[in-house]
Amino acid sequence: MTSDGLQHKLTHHLDVLGFYCPVPLNETKKALQSLSTGDIIGVKSDDPETLHDIPMYLGRTEHLLREVVHESGEYFFIIEVKK
């Protein structure tokens, strides 16, 4: 799914398909708080608002948004945890 093979390095998955604002962002925040530096989480959503909300939130943190894949109406965010 990803161009640089990051999906194979995922340590955690979060599936928020079928949920809409603010649930995907809140669940992403919760997941990030429970993870450790160096973990890589894949967040799967079908809420178009996440294309704005998740990158905006991550821009205020030290976490790294490694990749966003948009495929068949779903959005897949690959985030590296930094604390």
Contacts in CASP RR format, 6 or more apart in sequence:
PFRMAT RR
TARGET T0000
AUTHOR 0000-0000-0000
METHOD contacts of the structure
MODEL  1
MTSDGLQHKLTHHLDVLGFYCPVPLNETKKALQSLSTGDIIGVKSDDPET
LHDIPMYLGRTEHLLREVVHESGEYFFIIEVKK
1 7 0 8 1.000
1 69 0 8 1.000
1 71 0 8 1.000
1 76 0 8 1.000
2 67 0 8 1.000
2 69 0 8 1.000
2 76 0 8 1.000
2 78 0 8 1.000
3 67 0 8 1.000
4 67 0 8 1.000
6 40 0 8 1.000
6 66 0 8 1.000
6 67 0 8 1.000
6 78 0 8 1.000
7 42 0 8 1.000
7 78 0 8 1.000
9 40 0 8 1.000
10 40 0 8 1.000
10 41 0 8 1.000
10 42 0 8 1.000
10 78 0 8 1.000
11 35 0 8 1.000
11 38 0 8 1.000
11 39 0 8 1.000
11 40 0 8 1.000
11 41 0 8 1.000
12 31 0 8 1.000
12 35 0 8 1.000
12 39 0 8 1.000
12 40 0 8 1.000
12 41 0 8 1.000
12 42 0 8 1.000
13 41 0 8 1.000
13 42 0 8 1.000
13 44 0 8 1.000
14 27 0 8 1.000
14 28 0 8 1.000
14 31 0 8 1.000
14 41 0 8 1.000
14 42 0 8 1.000
14 43 0 8 1.000
14 44 0 8 1.000
15 44 0 8 1.000
16 23 0 8 1.000
16 24 0 8 1.000
16 27 0 8 1.000
16 28 0 8 1.000
16 43 0 8 1.000
16 44 0 8 1.000
16 45 0 8 1.000
16 47 0 8 1.000
16 50 0 8 1.000
17 44 0 8 1.000
17 45 0 8 1.000
17 46 0 8 1.000
17 74 0 8 1.000
18 46 0 8 1.000
18 47 0 8 1.000
19 27 0 8 1.000
19 45 0 8 1.000
19 47 0 8 1.000
20 47 0 8 1.000
20 49 0 8 1.000
21 47 0 8 1.000
21 49 0 8 1.000
21 50 0 8 1.000
21 53 0 8 1.000
22 53 0 8 1.000
24 43 0 8 1.000
24 45 0 8 1.000
24 47 0 8 1.000
24 49 0 8 1.000
24 50 0 8 1.000
24 53 0 8 1.000
24 54 0 8 1.000
25 50 0 8 1.000
25 53 0 8 1.000
25 54 0 8 1.000
25 57 0 8 1.000
28 43 0 8 1.000
28 54 0 8 1.000
28 57 0 8 1.000
28 77 0 8 1.000
28 79 0 8 1.000
29 57 0 8 1.000
31 41 0 8 1.000
31 43 0 8 1.000
32 41 0 8 1.000
32 61 0 8 1.000
32 63 0 8 1.000
32 79 0 8 1.000
32 81 0 8 1.000
35 41 0 8 1.000
35 81 0 8 1.000
36 81 0 8 1.000
36 83 0 8 1.000
37 81 0 8 1.000
37 82 0 8 1.000
37 83 0 8 1.000
38 80 0 8 1.000
38 81 0 8 1.000
38 82 0 8 1.000
39 80 0 8 1.000
39 81 0 8 1.000
40 66 0 8 1.000
40 78 0 8 1.000
40 79 0 8 1.000
40 80 0 8 1.000
40 81 0 8 1.000
41 78 0 8 1.000
41 79 0 8 1.000
41 81 0 8 1.000
42 76 0 8 1.000
42 77 0 8 1.000
42 78 0 8 1.000
42 79 0 8 1.000
43 50 0 8 1.000
43 54 0 8 1.000
43 76 0 8 1.000
43 77 0 8 1.000
43 79 0 8 1.000
44 74 0 8 1.000
44 75 0 8 1.000
44 76 0 8 1.000
45 54 0 8 1.000
45 74 0 8 1.000
45 75 0 8 1.000
45 77 0 8 1.000
46 73 0 8 1.000
46 74 0 8 1.000
46 75 0 8 1.000
47 75 0 8 1.000
48 75 0 8 1.000
50 75 0 8 1.000
50 77 0 8 1.000
51 68 0 8 1.000
51 70 0 8 1.000
51 75 0 8 1.000
54 65 0 8 1.000
54 77 0 8 1.000
54 79 0 8 1.000
55 65 0 8 1.000
55 68 0 8 1.000
58 64 0 8 1.000
58 65 0 8 1.000
58 79 0 8 1.000
59 65 0 8 1.000
61 82 0 8 1.000
62 82 0 8 1.000
62 83 0 8 1.000
63 79 0 8 1.000
63 80 0 8 1.000
63 81 0 8 1.000
63 82 0 8 1.000
64 79 0 8 1.000
64 80 0 8 1.000
64 82 0 8 1.000
65 77 0 8 1.000
65 78 0 8 1.000
65 79 0 8 1.000
66 78 0 8 1.000
66 79 0 8 1.000
66 80 0 8 1.000
67 76 0 8 1.000
67 77 0 8 1.000
67 78 0 8 1.000
68 75 0 8 1.000
68 76 0 8 1.000
68 77 0 8 1.000
68 78 0 8 1.000
69 75 0 8 1.000
69 76 0 8 1.000
69 78 0 8 1.000
70 76 0 8 1.000
END
